[in-house]
């Protein structure tokens, strides 16, 4: 009898290592590490950037058109009041009758902008898991398919975002109240000679309460972070998606928090660098303009309006470019949790038409 004389990668004499997990798409169908999650997000952007940027351009472009229409309508309504507020002679103050319509118009435009950005962000957030569903399986997709899939899940995604914000806002409100109480107690202790130790003690209590609310808000945020992905992947409603996120995060809070934190930091740094480069390029025409030639603030505003419009467009483009990375990382964390907890890998391999190794 021949006895094998070699070892296979530390798996013992005569025993070959298990086969690697299949990788039909951007990730191996196995539990993922942080590097594999980040690499998978970059690979998804690299393979499907046309669909992703197309959805972002359509969503944010639609929001921009909506904002432009709102600004045009608002200006047409209150245009008679603008000179009487911004082009007054020196020393003369605008009246409330002229300022009130401008404030109302500004509030209406701001509300339209918020609604438009909410819809655009929901479409983009829904597009990320919609694209990732195909990217994980190694399948091609089109802009039309991703748009239809994303738009159909917008109500559920908006519901998860609003409910998540409502849940997280409670500790944030407590934080604000605690900070206000802390400042008030410090001011009282400094202005009252007979306050004794009461105000410092109260300030310390409020300070500790403020410190306690931030970890609570972070804990809740991570707990509900996978809800938008569940809404798209599983076609669930907002409340069911929040419950699903809580189930998947249970027992893995710190690992998920680390992945989301790294993704957020990377996206913020990239967005900041793009904004700095754009601001530097756009500051050149501003520095070359002589503002002493203008007689009224309205003329200055009109002169710099094109620059501000270009800056807003560039900021929106940078936001669209950086808005996909955190949702893609979140969706990959969702897939990873389902692989770890629900053995999703064989089902994904079957959907991709790839044989899955038997692991015993």
Secondary structure, DSSP 4 states (H G I P E B T S, - for coil): -PPP--BSTTS-BT-PPPPPPP-SSSS-SS---HHHHHHHHHHHHHHSHHHHHHHHHHHHHHHHHHHHHHHHHHHHHHHHHHHHHHSPPTTPPPPHHHHHHHHHHHHHHHHHHHHHHHHHHHHHHHHHHHHHHHHHHT----HHHHHHHHHHTHHHHHHHHHHHHHHHHHHHHHHHHHHHHHHHHHHHHHH-TT-TTHHHHHHHHHHHHHHHHHHHHHHHHHHTTTHHHHHHHS---HHHHHHHHHHHHTT-HHHHHHHHHHHHHHHHHHHHHHHHHHHHHHHHHHHTS-GGG-SSHHHHHHHHHHHHHHHHHHHHHHHHHHHHHHHHHHHHHHHHHHHHHH--HHHHHHHHT-PPPP--
